[in-house]
């Protein structure tokens, strides 16, 4: 294989990574919006107009989640936004919820011994954010280990990885991808199933039950994508040095 062919293949691999990462970042941000606060009327209308069948892919859990969300949204009516807002408050804010355990979307709640906010997980997440010079808006007055902030962090790191790839800095891109891998392992896989189980137990609408399935499926499916990206970036970095 000559040098030109090697460069062409390297550029094609890099382009594919960038495209995949863009899709992943968008998906993480979509999930972050679902869990951050009640959906607006505009967001509900937008979701109702989506072709969920084209979004499910090959993952059975994600497909099942989209099917539930679609079944709810296809009957959207004037009171849908309010119904979803009430279910959001019931499920994630424990409003009017007298269950022993709600789906409070903070890692500390699911990983600390007493199920409390602002525990070790929050401190670890905060340190990771600071190490990458990322900080949620302090005016929100929410702990950093909120699932939405964690999803936003991964999306931002994927965008930074893409910037490095486009600059041809494959070694740096791999370092950033490793940050994503470590965070995904330590602050996603460790509690996402428990959170999604809680949502399924507490939520009253098909929409949020379906969203939990989509979330569970995507976070687990991303494990293989992360591993593959690390391998490809290592190859690109080695090939770039050898060129």
Secondary structure, DSSP 8 states (H G I E B T S, - for coil): --HHHHHHHHHHHHHHHHHHHHHHHHHHHHHHHHHHS---HHHHHHHHTS-GGGT-TT-HHHHHHHHHHHHHHTT--TTHHHHHHHHHHHHHS-TT--SSS----BHHHHHSTT--SSSHHHHHHHHHHHHTT----GGG---TTBHHHHHHHHHHHHHHHHHHHHTT-HHHHHHHHHHHHHHHHHHTTTTHHHHHHHHHHH--SHHHHHHHHHHHHHHHHHHHHHHHHHHHHHHHHHHHHH-
